[in-house]
Amino acid sequence: MQNTAHSRPPYMPTADWQGRFIGFVIAGLVSGVLSVFSGSIPVDGIPSIYIALTPGVIYGGIAALYMRFTGLVLLRTAVLFFVAVIFIWGAAVNFAPAACGDWLHGGGFTCTLAFAGLMGGGIGAAALAVFSAFLIPEFRNPYAIVAMIVIGIGTGGLLTFGEIPMFCTWQGGMNLVLGYVLARRRPPRG
């Protein structure tokens, strides 16, 4: 007798995919809230670049743990995702202000928190989409990649309203797309 759970095509969702999907989005929202609190870390003696990377560590860690503990990815994929998010976050955080000079205080037409958020959110989302496509074969879908980039740009622009809206919507949005793709696929064995 054939086991139908393992003979299902990779894109055919399992019966409980909606629960995993919702859990993935909630994990993104929780990491967004926790990322906001990373700004209250005492900075005495800690280089500012490490403080700037803290939200990436929080988001990457929570997302990778959720992926692994729900069986959506293998351990090596979760670890690679976590490490990649830290580097991607660092690149986005460092490129956004470099793109327009004095973005915090304004210094021209495009030098605003909104522009820096659009740049950082877009760069981070594009890099995360490309790396996710590298790691997860089912993510090599142009719709998923474009959705992630559009959500990243749009939610990054919310930086103008503060860190809470930006972190929660960006991280929740990334997990919305990742969760939709991952929760619908057959979990890997290994």
C-alpha positions in Angstrom: 0.0 0.0 0.0 1.4 3.4 -1.0 1.8 6.2 1.6 -0.1 9.1 0.1 1.6 11.7 2.4 4.9 11.1 0.7 3.6 10.6 -2.9 2.0 14.1 -2.9 3.6 16.6 -5.4 5.8 19.2 -3.7 3.3 22.1 -4.3 0.3 20.2 -3.0 -0.5 21.6 0.4 -0.9 19.4 3.4 -4.1 19.6 5.4 -2.7 21.8 8.1 -0.8 24.3 5.9 -3.0 27.2 6.9 -2.0 26.8 10.6 1.7 26.8 9.7 1.1 29.8 7.5 -0.6 31.8 10.2 2.0 30.8 12.7 4.7 32.0 10.3 3.1 35.4 10.0 2.7 35.6 13.8 6.3 34.7 14.2 7.2 37.7 11.9 5.0 40.1 13.9 6.5 38.9 17.2 10.0 39.3 15.9 9.0 42.8 14.7 7.8 43.8 18.2 11.0 42.3 19.8 13.1 44.2 17.3 11.7 47.5 18.4 12.9 46.8 21.9 16.4 46.2 20.6 16.8 50.0 20.4 16.7 50.1 24.2 19.8 47.9 24.6 22.4 49.9 26.6 25.0 51.0 24.0 27.9 51.7 26.3 30.9 50.0 24.9 29.0 48.2 22.1 29.8 49.3 18.6 26.7 50.8 16.9 26.9 48.3 14.0 26.1 45.5 16.4 23.1 47.4 17.8 21.9 47.9 14.2 22.2 44.2 13.4 20.2 43.2 16.5 16.8 43.3 14.7 18.2 41.1 11.9 19.4 38.6 14.5 16.0 38.6 16.2 14.1 38.3 12.9 16.4 35.7 11.4 16.5 33.7 14.6 12.8 33.5 15.2 12.0 32.8 11.5 14.7 30.1 11.3 13.5 28.5 14.6 9.9 28.5 13.4 10.9 27.0 10.0 12.9 24.2 11.7 10.6 23.4 14.6 7.6 23.1 12.3 9.6 20.8 10.0 9.3 23.2 7.1 13.0 23.1 6.4 16.0 21.0 7.3 18.4 22.2 10.0 21.1 23.3 7.5 18.6 25.4 5.6 17.4 27.1 8.8 21.0 27.9 9.8 21.9 29.2 6.4 18.7 31.4 6.5 19.6 32.8 9.9 23.2 33.6 8.9 22.0 35.1 5.5 19.4 37.3 7.3 22.1 38.8 9.5 24.3 39.7 6.5 21.3 40.9 4.4 20.1 43.1 7.3 23.6 44.5 7.8 23.8 45.4 4.1 20.4 47.0 4.0 21.0 49.0 7.2 24.4 50.3 5.9 23.3 51.0 2.3 20.1 52.9 3.2 21.8 55.9 4.8 24.7 55.8 2.3 22.1 56.2 -0.5 21.1 59.7 0.6 23.7 61.1 2.9 22.2 62.6 6.1 18.9 60.7 6.0 18.2 61.1 9.7 18.1 64.9 9.7 17.3 65.4 6.0 19.6 66.9 3.5 17.8 67.2 0.2 14.6 66.2 -1.5 15.0 62.4 -1.1 16.9 62.4 2.2 14.2 61.4 4.6 13.4 58.5 6.9 10.8 57.4 4.3 13.4 57.3 1.6 15.9 55.5 3.8 13.2 53.0 4.8 12.2 52.4 1.1 15.8 51.8 0.2 16.6 49.6 3.2 13.3 47.7 3.0 13.6 47.2 -0.8 17.3 46.1 -0.6 16.7 43.8 2.3 13.6 42.2 0.7 15.3 41.8 -2.7 18.3 40.1 -1.1 16.1 37.9 1.1 14.0 36.9 -1.9 17.1 36.0 -4.0 18.6 34.0 -1.1 15.3 32.3 -0.3 15.1 31.2 -4.0 18.6 29.8 -3.7 17.7 27.9 -0.5 14.2 26.8 -1.3 13.3 25.4 -4.7 9.6 26.2 -4.4 10.5 29.8 -3.8 11.9 30.1 -7.4 8.6 31.5 -8.4 8.6 35.1 -9.9 5.4 35.9 -8.1 6.8 35.1 -4.7 10.0 37.1 -5.4 8.1 40.1 -6.7 5.6 40.0 -3.9 8.4 39.9 -1.3 10.2 42.9 -3.0 7.0 45.0 -3.3 6.1 44.3 0.3 9.6 45.1 1.5 9.7 48.4 -0.3 6.2 49.4 0.8 6.7 48.5 4.5 10.2 49.9 4.6 8.7 53.3 3.8 6.8 53.1 7.0 10.0 54.0 8.9 8.8 57.6 8.6 6.1 56.6 11.1 8.5 54.9 13.5 10.2 51.6 14.1 7.1 49.8 15.4 5.1 50.0 12.1 8.2 49.4 10.0 9.6 46.4 11.9 6.3 44.7 12.4 5.0 45.1 8.9 8.4 44.4 7.2 9.1 41.2 9.2 5.5 40.1 9.1 5.3 40.8 5.4 8.5 38.8 4.7 7.1 35.9 6.7 3.7 36.3 4.9 5.4 35.5 1.6 7.9 32.9 3.0 5.1 31.3 5.0 2.8 31.0 2.0 5.4 29.2 0.0 6.9 27.1 2.8 3.6 26.1 4.5 2.1 24.8 1.2 5.0 22.6 0.2 5.6 19.1 1.4 8.2 19.3 4.3 11.6 17.8 3.5 12.7 14.6 5.0 16.2 14.2 6.4 
